[in-house]
Amino acid sequence: MKQSKINNFAKVFLLTGNWGDYNGRNVLKFIGVSEELGAVEIIISNNKPVFFIERNAAINVSSKSFLRKETSLKCFSNKSVDALYFYTQKDLLAAAEQMAKDNITTYESDVDPLRRFLMEKFINSQMLITGDSEINGKLTRFINPKVEPCNVTPIFKVASMDIETNSKTNQLYSIAVHITGKSSELKKVFMLNSFPNQKQDIFLETVSLFGSETELLSNFFSWFNDIDPDIIIGWHVIGFDLLFLENKCRELGLNFDMARGHGQVSIRHRKSGGYYCSVTGRVVIDGPSTLRASFFNFEDFKLETVAQELLGVGKTISPDENKVDEINRLFSDDKNSLAEYNMQDAVLVTNIFNKTGLLELSIKRSQISGLLMDQLGMMTAAFDHFYLPKLHRAGFVAPNLKDITTTEHAAGGYVIEPTPGIYENVVVLDFKSLYPSIIQSFKIDPYSLLMKNNNTIKTLNGYEFSSSHHILPDFIEELMGLREKAKLNSDKPLSQAIKILMNSFYGVMGSYGCRFYHPDLPRAITGSGHKLLLCSKVFLELNNFKVIYGDTDSLFVMIANDVIDTKSTGNKIAYDLNQYWNNKLEVEYNVKSHLEIEFEKYYKKFIITPARGADTGAKKRYAGLTIQNGKERIEFVGLEFVRSDWTKLAKEFQIELYKKVFNGDEVDEWIREVISDLRNGKYDSKLIYKKRLRKEVDTYIKNIPPHVKAAKMLHEPQDVIYYAITQRGAIPVELKHNDFDYQHYIEKQLKPIADSILYLLNKNFDEIAGTDQLNFFN
């Protein structure tokens, strides 16, 4: 129901946006949240999509579909360009296609009109709007208001969702929703009553029973839209819960009515794996994928595992029970307990998000990058968002992505060849934000490369840039300042959001998906990083310190055995190295150094293992003995312990073996004891592998790895497969698997771990284990 228009204003945090061509106009639609007005819809019906062509280009396109204007801008080849403004995006694309056929180069014709609107107005998901408004259902609608950037972080209404189903019959049992945030806490369960004529002893006020799936879903949608949440969260909520509901609606002929303003719900399968979900007016955030993207690590990403580790509580159904059978039993015999189980899952997700700050991190990333919250992984789009408007104001337009000539991917970080061995007293020095600080110091970005003949400076590896004409270095300086303030204010989400964005710049400029790709950009950055490590190594060794390893932004340095205050010593080495680089860059390169080396940690003992089948050290594989709060602790990097697809036996074996070596204990008899206990079944509960499915099992045809073979035996394989290696091969844990192939675990799990460190003791696994033992089952 619409009401009369009133003049209004609001600070709006944008949740979603889309565009379309209607009645000969390109129309942008945004939905966001305002503290003043609640849910707000902003419609821009007078948007004119634009691209650029060279001024001397004679075009063979009807002039009725566009307006051509001269600009003061130039392309990268220094030719003046004109802007072509269109009434619809359809006309723009048709014109660009025709010009491509006529061999006329267009510039920025592949920029999304909605993103261009936001970036050119410097709006980073936060919009101050002023104009006439009207009430349209639950939305306050503005049409063509005045828009400006602003700062706003409203309190969102969050819905944590979880569904329960019968996996065999594809029947929907129940939907649980936990509402938190802007309103008071609310819990609601919608449950199917499969026996409508049978009395149900339901005593939970949060539960409503319905006689059919159609009735259940219709009532759920009505309630959900009345509650009107801003954010939907869940555990595999896109790839399971929402996807199931979408298919169920299609089966029942229902509208999948979870969007705002009569919008749409779209679920698409990503080429890289997993699913993407777009819901008009609402943002969907999936727990496991967001945790992974935020660099959280767990033994696995099952809800039970993560909840137990973070919260100390878990599901109401024990992990040892057959979950599928127990859910079916509860639905038949004890709907109250099923409702409690369903709701507990939703509450666990809410509490995990609160504990980890995942929602706050997503909000901060949106505010910093300018990407809407459902697009946060699109880092090339984030680069365009901040860079294109600044490039235009510097007098240039950018090429289309298809016109970029690509030659090579960005190179990885440099590694100083490690020497295998067991070392004592090692300090680790770390270049803080190495690649961003290199960009800052040498003014590396596409514009400064273009203008390199103006006040030229050279990088450590000889690439030239302009010291006076640049964009990215200034933005990094701004972000660095914001991050320091965030750290002082203990604002971890903001600090993490800035770190993620800054660390993306190098990869974006070196990727084929970036319109600003140029091989000199990543080469200048990584090449300078190589020089930094090597020159730092030379400086330290001239000062009588031995560098035993270096990797991208870290140096591992041995100090004297008689040092008492290792922290002060590490800080002194870092200070001297900083002074060295400050002087070197100022005197030899005429630049101010933004590099900052920090003392990171101290290892009482340190092990570099050899590469498999070689005498040289293995890169990115080491272990160190640290002292934290007065207690010794072993840290593993790159070794089997940190890999999620190795068994619990392997991890425990590795920890105990390294502990013995660090302590100087004898290991031979202990290894033989482990092998004997393994063969006698003592470790059967620790022989389970887990491996993530990267694609559908049916797509594996020629090379079928063990976890896929196990997955093919299951009726409905999950995204992570748990399996054992038996005398029959790989078997999922859901099936009988007690005929373990112990020889496999000895040769594939224990032996590789042992040999990597026994080599340093002039021993080997086969000699310790004995030939007879290893061939026992052969």
MARRO-183392 format. One record per residue (C-alpha): residue in one letter; x, y, z. Coordinates in steps of 0.001 Angstrom, whole numbers, plus 500000, padded with zeros to 6 digits. Each point is the difference from the previous one (the first is absolute). Layout:
// residues N
AXYZ/...
***
This chain:
// residues 778
M500000500000500000/K501437503340498928/Q499631503231501941/S500383503612498933/K503515501270499417/I501867501902502696/N503398501664499909/N502426497857501943/F503610499032500511/A501799496946501345/K503414498453500461/V499720496595498337/F502274496975500138/L499508498289496638/L499330496271500081/T499234499120496378/G499790501659496622/N498965499086496474/W499335501707496704/G497715499510497024/D498722501768496899/Y496357501088500299/N498001502123497546/G503099501171498180/R501917500927503178/N502768498411502022/V498680499678503549/L502064499287503121/K498352498580503116/F501590499829503435/I498609498685503263/G501639500842503291/V499415500663503664/S499634503346501761/E499796500702503723/E497497502754499265/L497688498239497547/G500699496264500206/A500154498196496654/V500505502447497144/E499751499598496214/I501842502452497748/I499049500111496333/I502158501896497498/S497982500204496793/N502130502606498226/N503318498127499867/K501937500252496741/P502507497173499367/V503208501237498395/F503163498888498261/F502767501786498121/I501470499999496484/E502903501812498431/R499079503461498729/N501016499289496419/A497824496874499817/A497232500175497393/I497234497673501160/N497299498198498060/V497320499894502728/S496663501812500128/S500539503252501878/K496429499795501362/S501110497471502617/F502764502112501553/L501370503468500646/R503654500632499086/K501961502518502064/E503594501159499908/T501996499436503170/S503381501075501333/L500912496351500482/K502517497857498118/C500613496289499502/F503279498381501034/S501467500646496539/N499502503715500723/K497177500542497468/S497038502199500902/V496690498220500516/D496310500848499812/A497286498664502282/L496931498248498565/Y496976500153502318/F497160497519499392/Y496422499817501209/T500152496234500569/Q502695497448500700/K498597497939497118/D500766502842497590/L503485500368501483/L500817496323499557/A498637499956496451/A502085503047499090/A503133498531501570/E499472496759498092/Q499567501838496701/M503119502091500603/A501991496874500758/K498935498641496589/D501114503302498457/N503402499737501760/I499276503057502141/T501407499752503510/T497644500793502839/Y501113500817503533/E498199498902503149/S497018498655498073/D500109496919502252/V499465501918503245/D496762499053501770/P497695503076500088/L499044499508503637/R503630499737501106/R500928503051497920/F497238502016501671/L501331499152503464/M503702500401499242/E499697503331498204/K498142501402502994/F502561498480502425/I497261498071501768/N501339497058501995/S496757498196500857/Q498898503030502058/M497747502582498394/L498496503235501280/I496762500543498078/T497808503089499896/G496725500344498095/D496359499069499811/S499063496641501479/E496932497796500161/I499065496873501919/N499826496885497845/G499107497027502185/K502839499597502515/L502320502171497913/T500470503756500004/R500568500789496326/F502055502873498575/I499977500725496260/N502962501937498588/P501045501539503323/K503150502001500527/V502686497509501067/E503308500541501774/P502528497837501824/C499688499761503780/N500994497841502958/V497365497789501590/T499892496611501705/P496429499148500964/I499022497137502261/F498850497187497728/K497217497535500604/V501598496568499528/A498214496718499278/S501927496788500661/M498295497209498024/D500163496229500134/I497785497319498476/E499511496302500692/T499037497558497276/N499602496339499203/S502956499422497696/K498478496838498518/T496484501261499221/N501018503651499424/Q497322501073502493/L500273503292501878/Y499640499393503751/S500544503444501515/I501476503489499710/A501560501697503027/V500782503722500080/H501863501893502704/I499493503778499745/T502489502343501685/G501359503489499553/K497797503036499642/S496957498472501675/S499713497834503088/E501034496362499642/L497410497797498335/K499905496230499415/K497584498276497648/V499688496455498624/F497668499067497146/M499439496247500046/L498165497535497806/N497297497933501736/S499952496773498040/F497112498655502117/P497440502847500065/N497302497822501622/Q502331498728502722/K500377502019503208/Q503413501645500256/D501418500693503439/I501625503287498991/F500838502206502958/L502562502356498464/E498555503437499297/T502515500531497233/V498624497101497908/S497156500205497479/L498694496859498298/F498688499831496441/G498216497226498168/S501951500217496727/E503260501301498604/T498052502579497987/E498278501318503124/L503278500003501932/L501878501957497322/S497181502474499360/N499798500844503698/F503772500175500310/F500304502445497096/S497206502186501387/W501594500087503478/F503518500528498615/N498997502983497870/D498061501478502908/I503076499716502249/D502014501437497075/P503645499143500868/D502935501750498338/I502554497174500209/I499533496235499636/I502687497780501517/G500386496253500299/W502262496968499650/H500178499017496334/V496849502126499866/I500342500632496245/G501129496604498706/F497576498068502182/D497201501891501801/L499099502630497398/L500720497692497070/F497708497349501515/L497237502586500576/E500363501317496443/N499635496490498556/K497112499234502344/C498159503154498896/R500524499017496391/E498646496517500760/L496908501397501753/G499403502861497570/L500653502667502643/N501734503348499685/F503324499974501858/D498919503116501853/M502956501040502186/A501029503223498253/R499077503581500804/G497807502149497792/H498726497105497851/G503583499359498929/Q501682496744499062/V502052497231501580/S502720498671497704/I502258497082500896/R502808499176497582/H502748497407500023/R503476501533499863/K502466498645497456/S502597499872502781/G497642497940502178/G497288500821502499/Y496985502235499516/Y499257503708499780/C496672501442501154/S498436503364499194/V496883501069501924/T498552503409499150/G500264502241503063/R501682497446502240/V503555498702500354/V500738496287500465/I503191499103501873/D501074496366500240/G501949499020503106/P502642497520498727/S500980501894496837/T500191503325501865/L502132498484502757/R502390498574497396/A500186503344498172/S500759501678503340/F502959497642500649/F498432497978502815/N501277496431500296/F498323497021501638/E500484496252499898/D497025500055497672/F497163502418499294/K497152497895501298/L497630502018502170/E500616497638502934/T503790500379499742/V500010503788499711/A497365500472502714/Q501838497765502465/E503316501784499391/L498622503555500126/L497038499681502350/G500589496829501993/V496544498670499088/G498655498054497056/K496976498395498416/T497281498240502014/I500564496800497995/S503317498392500882/P502548499739497153/D500280496296500807/E496338499422499131/N498723499294496505/K498713503497499363/V497731499127497079/D498253497159501825/E499700502022503208/I498421502991498196/N497489497687498332/R499195498404503367/L499524503359501699/F497690501182497238/S497862496912500476/D500105499673503794/D501250503212501644/K499377503200498069/N500883502121503017/S503533498605500045/L500282500424496237/A498937503633500361/E502590500506502737/Y502683498386497824/N499021502136497014/M499979503218502035/Q503268499148501745/D501752499870496632/A498671503449499114/V501039501409503393/L503478498477499698/V500512501813496703/T498889503306501557/N502433499524502872/I502872499027497680/F499450503153497956/N499952502068503186/K503099498310501415/T502072500397496823/G498679503404498922/L499228498658496510/L497119502399499409/E502010502993501208/L502869498946497729/S497667499797496983/I498616503458500789/K503481501526500344/R501189498351496788/S497038501469498151/Q500668503465501439/I503704499869499148/S499828498354496550/G496769501533498694/L498654496585499026/L496512499065501131/M500012497287502648/D498960497199497640/Q502959500779497685/L502911500163502452/G502120497358498270/M500209501994496733/M503326501722500635/T500541501166496411/A496660501808500258/A501219501557503264/F503133501211498198/D497885501561497238/H497761501622502604/F502692502120501605/Y502366500314497021/L497845500940496992/P498536503240501418/K503447501163501131/L501460499096496608/H497301502088498286/R500846502957502199/A503636499512499030/G498922500388496358/F499851496423498672/V497527497276499119/A500729496284500332/P499874497245497365/N497446497217499831/L501110496770501579/K499871498140496664/D502541502410498533/I502666499237502600/T502979498007498731/T500999497491502662/T503389498340500126/E500488498378503387/H498412499565503412/A501373501816503014/A503093498269501341/G500051498607503512/G502109501197502891/Y503732499329500070/V501358497191502158/I503588499864501244/E501086496389499546/P499730498313503400/T502647497672501365/P498540496979501802/G501030499667503604/I499204500356503680/Y500812503509501236/E499939501841503301/N499170503631500866/V498255501282496894/V498225503353499769/V497471500763497268/L499959503450498404/D496938501005498011/F499519502723497377/K496703501552501094/S497511500193497069/L502874499368497589/Y498316500446496614/P497894503038500994/S503126501634501477/I501958499309496781/I497162501608498015/Q500147502995502342/S503775500379499906/F500433499758496223/K496617501504498998/I498991496904498066/D496626500166498281/P498572500123496459/Y499857503815499830/S503573500500501264/L501165497422497441/L498223501978497290/M501623503235501230/K503426498503500746/N501855502701498029/N498833502615502526/N502384500055502997/T501177496453499366/I500991497676502819/K501186496405499743/T499096496937502014/L502641497715501490/N499827497868496851/G500087502896497538/Y496371500699499017/E499092503652499566/F497057501922501457/S499066503610500659/S500647501379503465/S497454502800499492/H497132498463498004/H498398497060501803/I496725498804501530/L500390496677501795/P502869500984502346/D497932502867501427/F497040497682500549/I502236497492501797/E501321502766502235/E496421500931500858/L499161496358500744/M503151499548502095/G498967502972502134/L496481498631500417/R501385496610500987/E502254501474502682/K496998501839501463/A497977496778499852/K502718498165501930/L500158502772502622/N496222499781500375/S500105496175500088/D497745499969496931/K501009496577498686/P497352499795497234/L501137503325498498/S503675499086500296/Q499367496634498324/A497862501571497249/I502779502451499139/K502609497238500009/I497947497857497611/L499524502918497594/M503646501154500054/N501339496498499500/S497759499563496951/F501586502834497995/Y503094498099498888/G498033496934498916/V497387502063498190/M502528502008497959/G501712496761499013/S496832498128499034/Y498448499567496573/G496652501201501353/C501236503546500593/R499664502772497409/F503169501584501426/Y502139496892499544/H503554500668498874/P502841497502500559/D502315502745501294/L497729500606503005/P500278496568501661/R503592499611498808/A500983503267501665/I498355498934503253/T501236496410500258/G503421500884498573/S500435502673502657/G498896497467502595/H502701497608498769/K502655502727500301/L498802500939503470/L500464496462501290/L503384499471498332/C501462503386500971/S498675499591503532/K501705496605500176/V503303501531498863/F499694502839502556/L499274497590502843/E502825497648499092/L502434502945499808/N498941500656503576/N500796496392500995/F496457498607499972/K499232496809498114/V496792500016497906/I498803496405499740/Y496798500641498056/G497907502748498413/D496545499936498454/T498266502954498258/D499832502360502978/S501771498103502789/L503613499328500974/F501107497289502438/V503183501070501756/M502208498090502466/I501195501912503049/A502671499125502550/N499265497220502476/D500890502199502988/V497363502667499245/I497693500419502991/D497504502636498812/T499042498597496592/K497197502548499476/S502331502977500437/T502527498365497698/G497344499395497346/N498755503577500264/K503573501335499707/I500636497973496834/A496705501261498523/Y500896503617500907/D503418499754498334/L498460498468496888/N497400502776499812/Q502717502630500254/Y501955498255497262/W497041500101497617/N499031503577500898/N503498501199499108/K500400497787496944/L496713501047498385/E500563503682500722/V503616500125498777/E499930497501497113/Y496380500231498783/N498902503461501123/V496830498659501617/K498608499969503501/S499826496495501395/H496620498768501218/L501488496611500809/E499719498830503580/I501763496926501324/E498718498595503292/F501266497388502431/E497216497402499812/K501002497042502176/Y502766497895501519/Y500528496260499589/K502002498206502679/K500537497200497484/F499188499881496316/I499848497193497420/I500147500295496224/T499155496679498372/P501497498817496700/A497961499979496816/R498678496556499100/G502694498026498229/A502559502839500210/D502775501313502252/T498777503585499727/G497558501545502437/A496263499895499393/K498537503436499344/K497212501187502289/R500330496889502220/Y501439500395503472/A499295499646503720/G501106502094502921/L499975499732503787/T498690503242501522/I499443501086503580/Q496611501593500697/N498951501006503509/G502855497970501390/K498942496827498174/E501681498311497043/R497881499624496861/I500763498533496583/E498937501945496911/F499698498217496666/V500000501734496599/G499293498070496810/L500430496618501665/E497401497263500243/F498743501233503369/V498420503102498433/R498381498130497111/S496331499241500462/D500086496889497781/W502440497994502142/T498793497598502680/K499928500709503716/L502567497218500446/A502425501789497644/K499614503308501810/E500464498532503465/F502951497927498778/Q501650503090498565/I499508502061503168/E501448497324502251/L502907499221497632/Y501039503671499753/K499616500416503756/K502408497127500556/V502505501373497493/F499830503501501492/N500606498486503459/G502820497766498764/D498114496793500878/E500564496635498321/V497351499248497361/D500716496525498595/E498176497872502553/W497093502441500172/I499481499808496202/R499991496200500140/E497439500142502816/V497717502276497972/I500148497609497030/S499183497041502239/D497059501793501640/L498722501035496587/R499966496404498763/N498231498889503176/G497129502420499408/K500818502462502771/Y499734502977497643/D496990498941497903/S498021503068501065/K502820502234498719/L500270498615496456/I497275502070498346/Y500833502274497079/K497942503005499030/K500123501718496662/R497940502758498469/L498130499398496737/R500975502764497604/K497379499074497401/E497122497615499441/V500966496316500336/D498572499171496565/T502541502318498342/Y502894497741501071/I500466497538497147/K503635499069499314/N501965500707503170/I497805499205502996/P501740500737503343/P499163497956503118/H497629502538501563/V497955500127496787/K499823496199499854/A498679500109503568/A497550502776499138/K498577497988497101/M498897497345502515/L497787502482501867/H496394500812499156/E500514503724500669/P503696500928500405/Q500765503169501957/D502635502523498921/V502522498405502398/I500496496233499783/Y501176497925502985/Y501466496655499006/A502417497222500966/I502398497932497923/T499034496358500427/Q500989496715498434/R497237500832497481/G501325503489499298/A498473503354501008/I496738499569501946/P497866502862501447/V499645499934503776/E496225499690499595/L500591496438498761/K501759497087501700/H503736500729499972/N501684497968502756/D502279498002497646/F502674502701500025/D502979499752497676/Y502613500596502697/Q502862499675497528/H498608502992498116/Y500043502147503146/I503554498940500837/E501345500799496552/K497864503023499092/Q499567501693503378/L502738499036502484/K502966499416497694/P499966503381498121/I499709501924503272/A502742498021501690/D502484500010497127/S499866503784499611/I501511500442503460/L501893496705500424/Y502184501114497074/L501378502739502265/L500913497320502588/N501703497768497395/K497244497427500387/N497152498698497869/F496575498553500628/D500495496681498214/E503045499076502091/I498236500900503254/A496769498210499077/G501774496935498625/T499461498332496633/D497903497179501451/Q497534502426501574/L499503502020496832/N499450496873497919/F497757498335502549/F496873500286497880/N501662499946496576/
***
